[in-house]
């Protein structure tokens, strides 16, 4: 998210902040930070919702892949467990996660790659995938979106990645050593 924020606000000085939520909130008070950025869902879940003063809109900052999606791993042949957890499965969330992961895989990304991606099913039942590839300093930023059938989630993520890579994303990622020459 650093690169996306620097694209909009190049005047910011951004530092990494480590530790659990309690530690980070304490550092906000004791280490002279003007602000810290944390996940809204996590703050609310932990009872720290009162600390939220602003929610960054997606046109400024797209989240990392899979944000907000929870997963449970179980053996596919364990029918009892599969039945017990079946009520937790949300098809729209699954499709969104597949599209986002497909995008990230296509740009050869991991947690340190300056990309953001967000997918959701719209009111018309189409899966919309938004993504960004940025230089580390935020000076270069490519943004795009792609929509289609949720059943083609992996293809939608791949196609959006291909388009952004072709529009200059490949060069951005190669400059910072995060994408192999092809």
Secondary structure as UniProt FT lines:
FT   HELIX           2..8
FT   TURN            10..11
FT   HELIX           21..30
FT   TURN            31..32
FT   HELIX           40..45
FT   TURN            46..47
FT   HELIX           49..51
FT   TURN            58..60
FT   TURN            65..68
FT   TURN            76..77
FT   HELIX           79..85
FT   HELIX           86..88
FT   HELIX           91..106
FT   TURN            107..108
FT   TURN            111..112
FT   STRAND          115..121
FT   TURN            123..124
FT   STRAND          126..134
FT   TURN            136..137
FT   STRAND          141..149
FT   HELIX           150..152
FT   HELIX           153..164
FT   HELIX           165..169
FT   HELIX           170..175
FT   TURN            176..177
//
